[in-house]
Amino acid sequence: MIAVIIAGGSGTRLWPLSTPDYPKHLLKITNDKTLLQNTFHRASLVANDIYVISEDSHSSHVYTQLPDLPKNKIIIEPARRGTGSCVVAALAIIKKNHDENEPVVFMHADHHIRDNQNFIETVTSAAKLSSEYQRIVLLGLEPTYAATGFGYIERGKNANGGRLVYDVSSFKEKPDHITANKYLSSGRYLWNMGYFVAPINVFEHNLKNHAPHLWAKYQDLLSAKDNEEFVKHYLTFENEPIDTALIEHVKDLLVIPGNFDWMDVGSYQDVHQVTPKDEQDNAIKGKVEVESVTSSLVRNDTDVPVAVIGLDNVAVVVTDRGILVTSKGSAQKVGEISKKF
């Protein structure tokens, strides 16, 4: 199996820790390794070959954080063009170096997973099924609340009586709250985890039949004589996610429910949840003093002392690039406010 780690993103939702030139997957949030390093370790448990696709502005940090990964396995995105373009670029590189029947799993660099054993079993099963059925296999997660920040996968009939794999009846992008509640109560939907697996030739078949504009761009990249021509073609791509560019249009998707814990660390509420906490449910890091503070995240990445008194359920983040004070319930608004600086 080949793993492709998508390590892009603009980093706005975790400002000021994360910035466009130093996005969140480069940060140490859950342990003494960065999210990217943890993802690379997980990928190494399931794949013989690993590629990382990273945007040019922070690619130097990827080289530094993954010194054991050969440089020719780091694909540089010359400018942000969305996950649709990332997938096509990675497939074009892989096509030239691997058998077209080998499964490829795409995964994101900024997810948090602790249960590596069940992750291995789920991804390995997805790879086998994608080869057996010649179909793209998605990984989904049983929803625990009516989230509006994730896509939803509607399960159809069981595609193989002996295994938990289902036909996909529909693929819905981020719904409003009322719709998300309907999905949750129906019991038919899974959160889209953003993982998808298929052999190279299966991806090609689906690009050709369901995303002809991406197929044409893919052909351009395959025909590029050198990196300069590759970059020139890539810069003509539209900025679009793979979900709407391809996945939503494929009629014979399969989905496996992920049997492992998973989190897209997308807000400071998430950061608080995955960070070790004290007896007052506070996640504290750096030169910090707190008094009468509960259920809060307080992180200081500077040498300036920071004190927080008499607050509950807040995130206070201090860096050389900025200072953020927010209720955790308003943490989803950080991305928008960061664009004003």
C-alpha positions in Angstrom: 0.0 0.0 0.0 1.0 3.6 -0.7 0.1 6.4 1.8 -0.3 10.0 0.8 -0.3 12.5 3.6 -2.0 15.8 2.7 -0.1 18.4 4.7 -1.6 21.7 3.5 -4.1 24.1 5.0 -3.9 27.8 5.9 -3.8 27.4 9.6 -6.3 30.1 10.5 -8.6 28.1 12.9 -5.8 27.8 15.5 -4.4 31.3 15.2 -2.1 32.6 16.7 -0.4 29.2 17.3 -1.0 28.3 13.6 -0.5 30.6 10.7 -0.5 30.2 6.9 3.2 29.7 6.8 3.2 27.5 9.9 -0.1 25.6 9.9 -1.4 23.4 12.7 0.0 20.0 11.5 3.5 21.4 12.3 2.5 22.0 15.9 3.1 19.8 19.0 -0.4 19.6 20.4 -1.1 16.2 21.7 2.3 14.9 22.8 6.0 15.6 22.2 5.6 15.1 18.4 3.9 17.3 15.9 0.6 16.2 14.3 2.5 15.6 11.1 5.0 13.4 12.8 2.3 11.4 14.5 0.5 11.0 11.2 3.7 9.9 9.5 4.2 7.2 12.2 0.7 5.9 11.6 1.2 5.8 7.9 4.4 3.8 8.3 2.3 1.1 10.1 0.2 0.5 7.0 2.2 1.5 4.0 5.4 0.4 2.2 5.8 3.8 0.6 4.8 7.2 2.0 4.4 10.5 0.2 3.7 13.9 1.7 2.2 16.7 -0.3 2.9 20.1 1.2 2.4 23.7 0.2 5.6 25.6 -0.8 5.4 28.2 2.0 5.9 25.7 4.8 7.6 22.8 2.9 11.0 23.6 4.6 9.5 22.7 8.0 8.2 19.4 6.5 11.8 18.5 5.5 13.0 19.3 9.0 10.3 17.4 10.8 10.6 14.3 8.6 14.3 13.9 8.1 14.0 10.1 7.3 11.6 10.7 4.4 13.5 10.9 1.1 13.1 14.4 -0.5 11.7 12.9 -3.6 8.8 11.6 -1.6 7.8 15.2 -0.6 5.6 16.7 -3.3 5.6 20.5 -3.3 2.4 22.2 -4.1 3.5 25.6 -5.6 0.4 27.4 -4.4 -2.8 26.3 -2.6 -5.2 24.8 -5.0 -7.3 22.6 -2.6 -7.4 18.9 -2.0 -8.7 18.1 -5.4 -5.5 19.4 -7.0 -3.4 17.7 -4.3 -4.8 14.3 -5.0 -4.3 14.7 -8.8 -0.7 15.9 -8.3 0.1 13.0 -6.0 -1.4 10.4 -8.3 0.6 11.8 -11.3 3.8 11.4 -9.3 2.9 7.9 -8.0 1.7 6.7 -11.4 5.3 7.2 -12.8 6.9 5.1 -10.0 4.4 2.4 -8.9 2.2 -0.4 -10.3 -1.2 1.0 -11.1 -2.9 -1.8 -9.2 -1.4 -0.8 -5.9 -3.8 0.7 -3.4 -3.3 4.3 -2.3 -4.7 5.7 0.9 -5.0 9.5 1.3 -4.9 10.8 4.8 -4.7 14.2 6.5 -1.7 15.4 8.5 -3.7 17.2 11.2 -5.9 14.4 12.6 -5.5 12.9 16.1 -5.8 9.1 16.5 -4.7 7.1 19.5 -5.9 3.6 18.6 -3.2 2.6 16.1 -4.1 -1.1 16.1 -7.7 -0.5 15.0 -6.5 2.1 12.5 -4.2 -0.4 10.9 -7.0 -3.0 10.7 -9.5 -0.6 9.2 -7.2 0.9 6.6 -5.8 -2.5 5.6 -9.4 -3.9 5.1 -10.2 -0.8 3.0 -7.2 -1.4 0.8 -8.1 -5.1 0.3 -11.7 -4.3 -0.5 -10.8 -1.5 -2.9 -8.7 -3.9 -4.9 -11.3 -6.7 -4.7 -14.2 -4.6 -5.8 -12.3 -2.0 -7.9 -14.1 0.8 -6.1 -13.1 3.7 -4.0 -13.5 3.0 -0.3 -14.2 5.7 2.3 -13.7 5.6 6.0 -16.5 6.9 8.2 -17.1 7.4 11.9 -20.3 6.9 13.9 -21.4 10.5 14.8 -21.7 11.4 18.4 -23.4 14.8 18.0 -25.0 16.9 15.2 -21.8 18.3 13.9 -22.1 20.9 11.1 -18.3 20.9 10.4 -18.1 17.5 8.8 -19.4 15.8 5.7 -21.8 12.9 6.1 -21.9 9.5 4.4 -25.2 7.7 4.1 -24.9 4.0 4.4 -26.7 1.7 2.0 -26.9 -2.0 2.0 -24.1 -4.2 3.3 -21.9 -4.9 0.4 -20.3 -8.0 1.8 -22.2 -10.0 4.5 -19.1 -11.1 6.2 -17.5 -7.7 6.7 -18.7 -4.2 7.8 -18.6 -2.6 4.5 -21.5 -0.7 2.9 -22.5 0.8 -0.4 -22.7 4.6 -0.1 -26.3 5.8 -0.8 -25.3 9.5 -0.7 -22.5 11.8 0.2 -23.4 15.1 1.8 -21.1 18.1 2.5 -21.4 20.0 5.7 -25.1 20.4 6.6 -26.9 23.0 8.7 -27.8 22.1 12.3 -31.3 21.0 11.6 -30.2 18.6 8.9 -27.3 17.3 11.0 -29.8 16.4 13.7 -31.9 14.5 11.2 -28.8 12.6 10.1 -27.8 11.8 13.6 -31.2 10.5 14.7 -31.6 8.4 11.5 -28.7 6.2 12.4 -27.8 5.8 8.7 -25.1 8.4 8.5 -21.4 8.4 9.3 -19.1 11.4 9.6 -16.7 11.7 6.6 -13.2 11.3 8.1 -11.5 12.4 4.9 -9.8 9.1 4.2 -10.2 7.3 0.9 -8.5 4.3 -0.6 -8.3 2.8 -4.1 -5.8 1.4 -6.5 -4.3 4.0 -8.9 -6.2 2.6 -11.9 -9.5 2.9 -10.0 -8.8 6.5 -9.2 -8.0 7.1 -12.8 -11.3 5.4 -14.0 -13.3 7.6 -11.7 -11.5 10.8 -12.6 -12.1 10.1 -16.3 -15.8 9.3 -15.8 -16.8 11.7 -13.0 -14.4 14.6 -13.0 -13.3 15.2 -16.6 -11.8 18.6 -15.7 -9.5 17.0 -13.2 -8.8 14.1 -15.6 -7.6 16.7 -18.2 -5.4 18.3 -15.6 -4.0 14.9 -14.5 -3.0 14.2 -18.1 -1.2 17.6 -18.3 0.8 16.7 -15.2 1.6 13.2 -16.5 2.9 14.8 -19.7 5.1 17.4 -18.0 8.7 17.0 -19.1 10.2 18.5 -16.0 9.3 20.2 -12.7 9.0 23.6 -14.3 6.4 22.4 -16.6 4.7 20.5 -13.8 4.4 23.7 -11.8 3.2 25.7 -14.8 0.3 23.2 -15.3 -0.5 23.0 -11.6 -0.9 26.8 -11.3 -3.8 26.6 -13.8 -5.8 24.3 -11.4 -8.9 25.6 -9.7 -9.0 25.7 -5.9 -11.5 23.0 -5.0 -11.9 20.1 -2.5 -11.7 16.6 -3.7 -15.1 15.9 -2.0 -17.0 18.2 -4.4 -14.7 17.8 -7.4 -14.9 14.0 -7.5 -16.2 12.0 -4.5 -19.8 13.4 -4.6 -20.1 12.4 -8.2 -19.0 8.8 -7.9 -22.0 6.4 -7.8 -20.4 3.2 -6.5 -18.5 4.2 -3.4 -18.0 1.9 -0.5 -17.6 2.9 3.2 -16.1 1.2 6.2 -17.0 2.5 9.7 -13.8 3.4 11.4 -13.3 1.3 14.5 -10.9 3.7 16.2 -10.9 7.1 17.9 -10.5 10.1 15.6 -10.5 13.8 15.8 -10.0 16.6 13.3 -8.2 19.1 15.6 -10.0 22.1 14.2 -10.6 24.4 17.1 -9.3 25.3 20.5 -12.2 23.3 22.0 -10.6 20.3 20.3 -7.1 21.2 21.5 -8.4 21.4 25.1 -10.0 18.0 24.6 -6.9 16.2 23.4 -4.4 17.9 25.7 -3.5 16.5 29.2 -5.4 18.4 31.9 -5.1 19.0 35.7 -7.7 18.4 38.4 -9.5 21.5 37.4 -9.8 20.3 33.8 -7.3 22.9 32.7 -4.7 22.4 30.0 -1.8 24.6 30.9 1.5 25.1 29.0 4.3 27.6 29.4 5.0 30.4 31.8 1.4 30.6 33.2 -0.3 31.2 36.6 -4.0 30.5 37.1 -6.3 31.3 40.0 -10.0 30.1 40.1 -9.8 28.9 36.5 -11.7 25.8 35.3 -12.1 23.8 32.1 -9.8 26.1 30.2 -6.8 26.0 27.8 -4.0 28.4 28.7 -0.9 28.2 26.5 2.0 30.7 26.6 4.7 30.2 24.0 6.6 33.3 25.0 8.9 34.3 28.0 6.4 37.0 29.1 4.5 35.8 32.2 0.7 35.2 31.8 -1.9 35.2 34.5 -5.5 34.2 34.2 -8.0 34.7 37.1 -11.6 33.8 37.7 -12.6 32.4 34.3 -14.2 29.2 33.1 -14.3 27.4 29.7 -11.9 29.8 27.9 -8.9 29.5 25.7 -6.0 31.9 26.2 -3.2 31.6 23.8 -0.1 33.9 23.8 2.6 33.8 21.1 5.0 36.3 19.5 2.5 36.4 16.5 -0.5 37.4 18.5 -2.7 36.9 21.6 -6.1 35.2 21.6 -8.7 35.2 24.4 -12.0 33.4 23.6 -14.7 31.3 25.2 -14.2 27.8 24.0 -17.8 27.9 22.7 -16.8 30.7 20.3 -13.6 29.0 19.1 -15.0 28.2 15.7 -14.9 32.0 14.9 -11.1 32.2 15.3 -10.5 31.5 11.6 -12.6 34.5 10.5 -11.1 36.9 13.1 -7.6 35.9 12.2 -8.1 37.1 8.6 -8.4 40.7 9.8 -4.8 40.8 10.8 
